Amino acid sequence: MATPILARIPGVARAWLPRALHPGAWWWWALGLATAASRTGNPLLMALLVAAAALVVTRRRGDAPWALAFRMYLLLGAVVVATRVVFRVVLGGGQGEHVLLRLPEIPLPAWAAGIRLFGPVAVEQVLGGLYDGLRLATMLVCLGAANALANPKRLLRAVPGALYAVGTAVVVALSVAPQLVESVHRVRRARRLRGAGGRGMRLLRGVALPVLADALDRSLALAAAMDSRGYGRTAAVPAGQRALTGGLVLTGLVGVCAGTYGLLDATSPGYLGLPMLVTGLVAAVVGMLVAGRRVRRSRYRPDRWRLPELLVAACGVLTAGLTVLAVAVDPALLHPPVSPPTWPRLTPLAVAAVAVAVAPAWLTPPPPSPSPPGAPPRPPVPTGGPP
């Protein structure tokens, strides 16, 4: 496997040893790609962003359960695109000059004026649905890439103490889909070993019940393990301090909402914009710092940000920045019109954004292998005990 050039520098090579990167770096990278996808309507650029995310996941994902869920996000993205196109066809796709086919139109009552079912299907409306669905699917695939690369349990270490309970719920929710995918694979593999067959509803009944039972067992084991490790336990805090903390956090959230509205509304007073937003952020941060004292946590081997993590996060930020700059320089190419239909093209800035997005496939250390080459496989870890 090729070694990054920076890994050959003395004192830096240790950062490129096989290891799992900080999950926050992968989320920064994925959010940058999702931001780039949200700023464009060019299908070529969105397809290249999906390909970049898929390549990085293929080269840098491990063998953990959450790493197996990326295919599910790809299928879900395809369903999103197909659904948007079907809705454009069903709810009247004839708003255009280039008609593909003419479907029989279903008459609707007078109170549904402005809505049409079926009728002529035009190229312009189909392309509009395709572009909108592809944008949403690209954002979904980018976030799925972060879910496949980042360890959701390690993400808890980076959550502030005030948001630890909420962060625990979010991390558990993020790990549900990967655990279900792993359960489905395990149940199907066991059925093949037993020679069980079946298709359609029969296969669904044979797989759904064991998967649900396995998910329930995992949930109970996770709850017992978290309770034994003291998750959610808080220190004794006076009532006055709790009231102060709640007031600061609530005031900060109200200030952030009011400041955001002031920035978006050009007719609002000047004090309702940036000053209110900064005041709300300061109050919220102070409230979270005070509330974090109630949670007593000890950290064993805390995750550190090294050079590869910084490079991955910078790639995400730079991808979003280059895309925004490309849209500002040439908006017509980054948002190709559907009427009249034109073949989408890319700009040099858009190509540079894709090149930066795929760079983590070579700028990061490889994931740790489950066992050294030539060594016998390790025995499976029992799933009934605490993780």
N, C-alpha and C positions, 0 to 999 in steps of 0.2 A: 504493500500500500504506500502511495506517495506520501512523503512527509512534507508538511508546510515549510516554506523557506524560513519563517520566523522561528520554527522549532529548532533550527540549527544554530541559533545564537546561544552562546554559553549563558547559563542562568535562566534561560527562558524555556529550555527544552522540557523541563519538568512539567510545565503547564500543558504540554501536548501528550503526556502519557495517556493511555486509554482510560477514560473516566467519563462520568455523566456530567454534563454541564449544569450550571445553576439554572433552575427552571425559569427564573425571571428573565434570563437572557433570551431563551426561546420565546417567551411570551412577548417581549419587546420586539423581536424580529417578526413574529406572526402579526402583531398589531400594526407594524409598519407596512407589511404586505397587504393587510386588509384595508388600511387607510388608502394605499395606492389604488386598490381595486375600487374603492368607493368614489374616487375622484375621476374616474374615466368610464367611458362607455364603449371603448374600442375593444371588439372581441378578440383581436389578435393579442393585444397586451394582456387581457385577462386570461386568455389561454396560456400565454407564456408564464404568467404568475402562478397559475395552477401547476404547470410543468416544473417550475423552479421549486415550489413547495414539495411536490412529489419526489423530485430528485434529492433534495436535502433530507427528506424523511427516509428515503430508501438507503442513503449512505450513512445516516447518523442515528437511526432508531435502534433500540436494543431489543431484548427478547421479553420485556415486561408485558403484562396484560394490556396496558394502555397503548403500547406500541402497535398492537394488532387492530386498532379501531380506525386506522386511517382509511382503509378501503370502504368502511361504512360511510364515512363522510363524503367520499367520492360518489358513492351510489346516491346518497341523500342530495348531493349537489345536482346530479343528473335528474333526479325526481323534481327538484325545484325548477330547473330549466323547462322540463317537459310540462309541468303544471302551468307555468306562466304562459307558454305557447298555447296550450289547450284552452286556457281561460280567454286568451285573445280571440281564438277561433269561435268559442261558444258564445261569448258576449259581443259578437259583432266584429268581424275582422275585415269589413269591406271598405274602411276608410282609406282609400288609396286608389291610384290610377292603374296599377298592375295587378289584375285579379288573377289569382291562381286557379280557383274553382268556385263554383256557385252551389252552395248548400241550400236546401229548402228552409225558408225563414218561418219561425214559429210566431204567430201573432200573439201579442200581449195586451192586457186591458189598458184602459186609458190612464189609470193611475201609475202605470209603469212606463210612462212616456220617457223617451231618451235611452231606453234599454232595449237591445235587440238580441234575440237568440238566433244564432247561426246566420245564414245569409251569405253574401259574397265574402270570400276570404282573399284579402289583398296581401301582397308581398310586404308592404310597408308595415302593416300591423303585426305580421308574423315576426318580422325583424325586430320591431320594437319590443315584443314579448321575449324574444330570444336574448336581446341585449340586457333587458332588465333582469331576467332570470339568471343570466350568466354572471352579472355583477353580484347578485346575492349569493349564488353558488360559489363564486371565487372567494368571497369573504368567509363563507362557511368552511371551505376547504382550508383556508389559511389558519383559521382558529383550530380546525381539526389537526393540522400539522403540529401546532403547539401542544395540543393535547396528546399527540402521539410521541412527541420528543421529550416533553417535560414530565418529571415525576410529580404528580399532584400532591403526594404526601410530603415531599420535601418543600413544597411551596408554602406549607404551614410555618416553616421557620422564618420566612420573610414577612409574615403578617404581623402588623403591630399588635401589642397586647390588648388594646381596647377593642380591636376587631377580631380577636382570636376565636370567639364563639361563632361569629358570622363566617369567618374564614374556614373554620372546621366544617360547617355545613356546606359551604361552596365547594371545598375540596372533595368532600364525600360525594356531592352531586356530580362533580366532574369525573369521578372515578366509576360512576354507575355504568355508563355506556361501555367503557373498556372491559369491565368485569363481566357484563352480560355477553359481550362478544367472546371472551375467553370461555365462559360457561357453555355457550352454544357450540364452540369448537370441541370442547372436551366431551360434551354429550354426544355429538355426532360421531366423534372418533370412537367412543365406547359402543355406540350402536353398530358401527361398521365391524368392530372386533367381534361382536356377538352375532353378526350376520343378519341384523334386522334391516328390513327394507321399508318400503312404503313411500307414497307421494301425496302431495296435496294436504288435505286436512288430517289424514292419518299420520303423516310425518310431523305435522304441526303439533298434534296431540302428544306424540311420542317425545317431542323435544321440549315443548313449552313447560310441561309439568316438572321435569327434572331441572330445567333452568331456573324456574321460580323457586323450587326448593333449595337449590344451591345458592341463589341470591339471598334467600332468607337466612340460611346458615351463615353466610359470609357477613350479613348485617349484624346478626347476633354476636358473632365472634369479634367483629370490629367494635361493637358497643362495649363488650366485656373488656377488650384490650384497652380501649380508651378510658374506661372507668377505672381500671386497675392502675393506669399511669397518671391519674389525677386530672384528666382533661375537663375543663369547665369549672374547676374549683377556684374560688376567689378568696382573697384574704378579707379579714374583717375591716370594713370601712365605715366611718361615722356617717350618720344620715346627712349632715351638712355637706360633707365632701361629695356624697352621691348626688345631692341636689345641685351642687356647683358643677359637677361634671356633666350631668344631664342638661343643665341650662346652657353651658358653653357649647356642647355638641349641637343642641337644637338651634341655638342662635347662629352657629356657624353654618349649618345646613340652610337655614332661611336666608342668611346673607349670600351664600353661594347661588341659590336659586334667583334671588333678586338681582345680584350682579350679573348673572348670565343673561337674564331677561333684559337688563339695561344695555348690555353689549349688543344684543341682537336687535333691539328696537332703537332705531336712529332718532325717534322723537322723544325718548325718555330723557329726564334730567341728567346732567353730567355726573352728579354724585351717586346715581343709581347704577352706574356701570362698573368701571374698573375699581374705584375706591371701595364700593360695597363688596365686590368679589374678593378683593385682597383681605378686607376686614373679616369676611366670613371664613376664608381659608385659615387665617391666623387663629380665629376663635375655635374652629373645628380641630386644628392641630393641637392647640393647647388642651382642649377637652380630651382628646384622645391620649395625649401624654399623661394627663392626670388619671384618666381611667385605666391606663395600662399598668398602674401601680397595683391594682387589685389582683392582677394575674401573676402568679409566681411560677416562673418557668426556668428550667435549667437547659442549657444547650450543650449537646455533646457533638463535637466536631462540627462547628458551624460552617455553613456554606460560604465560601469566599468568592468574590468576583476577581478573576484573573484576566490575563490578556485575551484568551479566546472568548470569554463571556463579553468583554467590552467590544470586541470586534463583531460578534453576532448582533448585539444590541445596536451598534453603530450601523450595521448593514440594514437593519429594519428602518431606522430613522432616516438613513440616506435614501433608501428606496422610496419612502413616502415623500421626502423632500424633492427628489428628482422628478417624481410623477407630478407633484403640484406645480413645479416649475415648468414642466413640459406642457401642462394644461394651460398655464398662463401665457406661454410663448406661442403655442399653436393650438388653440382650443378646437379648431375644426377637425384636425386629424385625431385628436384624442376623444372627440365626441362625433363620430361620423354620422351624417344625416341618414335617415331612413327614407326620406322623400325628397328627391328621387334616390333610389338605392345606389350606393357607391361602394366600391371595394375598399375596405379599411386598410390604412397604411400606418406605419410606425415612424416616429421621429428618432433622431440619434439620442435624445435625452431619455426617451422611453426604453430604447434598447440598453442604455447604460443602467437604467433602473432595474431591468431584469437581470443584467449581469451582476449587479451588486446583490440582488435578492438571492441568487444562486451561489454566491461566494461562500457562505458558511459550510457548504458541502466539502470544501477543501481547507477552510481556515480553522476548523475545529478538530479536536482530537477524536479518534474513533471511539465508539462505545466500548465499555469493558466486555470482554468475551465471557460467556458463562463458565468456561473451564479452559485451562491451558491446552494447546495443541498436543494431541497424543495422550492426554490424561483420560482416565475412565470417566464416564458421565457421573455427575453427582446425583445422589438419591433425591427423589422429589420431596419437597417440603410438605408436610401434612397441612391440609386446608382447614382442619377443624379447630386449631389452636389460634392464639392471638398472632397478628402479623408481626 
